């Protein structure tokens, strides 16, 4: 049988592509327009790309261009950022029991990391940048609280910097670029990966590089697991809450927290991927925020920018668990 993570990511990928369907509700037969050849240019109703089960694995086939690839290679080719999430999720699924309802917070801890250099040593913290620096202005525009600025970094040549840490990671550094660096730090303050935001409107917005094979959890160096804490989707959103971590993608799956956790997903009632994650969290018995319909934004930072300054109070007033969470979620997803 195809691994559950493969099914999940096959559906996530197909959901990003035009004109897709699951054949007769069979999760092992997923059909969509081929992203390699573009399929028919005359008719957008034609879809000849298929993800099919073969030898208990997904394989990709296109009946138009003849492409034939294993799922791993196909996903990496078509959507490199989703592929990064997929690799991390596979690692989690192979090391964490999916039958366990609640896992001790020690699961969040990273492996011991050994570097010849401190990955962040050469970088400037945003708190050290001049007020008129473009990245400093960007952070101020996002209204990120000043006491968090030291947790963010700036790098002038991102690819060159990464190649100093992981030699050969980028083959071509000719078109290097500046980026805002959001580091993933463990409970001892050691950096085990980074998410880097670019500013080229035509480029890739976020690039994630992991130095060890661990979930992309931001905030482990600051969170107190012995108190109620929030699990949000993005690192920047966590800056607006008093005790929070962010899962930054696929790791927010509802099986890696303790009973004090409160899950806070983005306010996107029509997003099917968010539906799946929320359903899993509710099923596993965790507390979850079900946003009211009138919140002024799809994520915490956007809400804050639109005037909702006491976001944490809204979360507290709209946190549910068990049957109540199921009922609230059922109503919310219909908005």
Helices and strands as residue ranges (DSSP letters): H 4-15, E 21-22, G 23-25, E 29-32, E 49-54, E 57-62, E 68-70, H 71-78, H 80-95, G 105-108, E 124-125, G 126-128, H 134-141, G 146-151, E 152-155, H 158-165, E 179-185, E 191-197, E 206-210, E 229-232, H 235-238, E 244-246, E 261-264, H 272-283, E 287-289, H 300-305, H 311-317, E 319-320, H 322-332
